[in-house]
Amino acid sequence: QSTKMAQPARQTARRIGGANNQQQKFKLTLSPEAILFGLFSIWLIVCVQFYSHGMDAPPQQQPQQPSSPSESAPNRLSAPNINNVARISDSSSSNKNNDDNFPEHYMTFSTACSSSQNWQSFLMFYYAHKVQQPGHVIRIASGCSQEQQEELIKMHETTISKLSPKFSVHFTPDFSRVSGDNYKYYNKPFGVKHWLEHGLKYEENKEKHEDAIIMILDPDMILLRPLTYDFTDSNVMIHRSKRGPPEIRKVMHGQPWASIYAFGNGPFRIDLKHVFANHTDSPALLATKDEQENNYPGGPPYMATGRDMVSIVGAWTELVPRVHDVYVHLLGEMFGWSLGAAHVGLPHTLAESFMISAVDIGEGEGWPLIDKLGNDEVCEYSTLKEKEDKLPYVMHYCQNYWLGKWFLGKYRLDSDFLSCGKPLLLEPPKDIGSKYDFYIKPGGNPYGTKERLRGESVKREQFMICQMIARLNDAATWYKENTCEEGTANYEKSFIFHNSLDPNNNEGGEKKAKW
């Protein structure tokens, strides 16, 4: 094409050149206007020849630029080169994870309206922002008073909205007395159902939402990395079952995912005749022992398509009161999920590394990933993707964590620790794992008693203490910077849960929590 395009141009140039030679004799008679007209003619002919041939050529492909985070999810502070597939946070993008069909994501978590659940909720939102979680994050708040609703609405309008316009709160009635007694965990299944019906309005927009990805987490969870439907290139550890791992490692219709929990086939050992009295032909009654133990003992994070989530939640809310009739203990609502999923014939892919929580658990959590970290990485607080890829997806901080006198427990943290006048937490040195093989409980009896740790537990306790304290401080710092009047915020890192960190100094006894 370049030869074809150049040939007419050369011929034109020769013609023009010949004309110029002939005109040399009359050089002195040419006016400036004539010279300008000649030059213009040459330029015009060359342009016509170029465009007449150039427009016939196929358009050149522009190099694809890496996707950048949306304006709703600002660039992360310590990651200079993280424009990668896990960093796209605007779920309206048409090219997420290099997948033209990247589904809309909805991450929900159920709470009450107490001050302690408020700071946990803020942490959930803050780290969804920090890791650039794609899609929407929704707090489902049940049983709030009018005053509490107004307070939460104001908090979202003035503060949470700065993290992302896709972070929201949905209010529901208090469902804790569905069966007549007071069982607060009813608020999770019935709260999610209320949001599906009145917040998402699933039935009114079924075609839009049935392929969406809907997740249920707990408020006391912190995201360590984005959690999406696609685990194709992930380090996720899949629990073994006779069904085997899925051929396609994604959340799909008929293929929900969840974190495995350690209650095994417990849901199937309760009085199923009572639970399924209205469904004597339920598929749940035909679940094999392997399915009971390896496909149904799941818990948050729950993940399913919109279509499957609506199906499971419908069965969950129907069955959980009957489960509570015969099993009144803490895990009753989780048993209800397992039996509801089995009732609608949706065995789960269970992941062993979605979360970490209890350091002494035998298996079923992502601690092998933490065990592999180098000693210099255990206390490293990083937002770099290559660091996150070594970690589980979620820290579930529902336990107490201790090493020497270093401690972190959500029930001993002041519920107003985000307030302007409160100090931040004292951060431990990065080598505490080499200093202690024991712990002293803040509320030990007698106080000061040293209790030994198993060898592998030391590194895990160190990880949780270092990571939780650093993340609490980071979130609290951002909160104060965005809510406190100038000069009123306390950024001093000084708070500890004992009167002294010296294991041999137990003066003053136990340091009491304030709530």
Secondary structure, DSSP 4 states (H G I P E B T S, - for coil): -HHHHHHHHHHHHHHHHHHHHHGGGGGGG--HHHHHHHHHHHHHHHHHHHHHHHTTSPPPPPPPPPP---TTSPPPTT-SS--SGGG---TT-S-BTTBTTPPPEEEEEEE-SSHHHHHHHHHHHHHHHHTT--SEEEEEEES--HHHHHHHHHHIIIIIHHH-TTEEEEEE---TTTTSS--GGGHHHHHHHHIIIIIS-TGGGHHHHTTSEEEEE-TTEEESS---SB-TT----BPP-TT-S-SS-B-BTTB-EEEE-TTTTGGGGS-HHHHTTT-TT-GGGG--HHHHHHTS-EEEEEEEEHHHHHHHHHHHHHHHHHHHHH--STTHHHHHHHHHHHHTT-PPEEESSSEE--TT--SSSSHHHHHTS-TTTTT-----HHHHTTS-SEEE--S-EEEBTEEE-GGGS-TTTTSTTS-EEPPPPTTGGGT-SEEE-TT-SSTT-EEE--HHHHHHHHHHHHHHHHHHHHHHHHHHHHHSPTT-----EEE-SSS-S-TT--TT-------
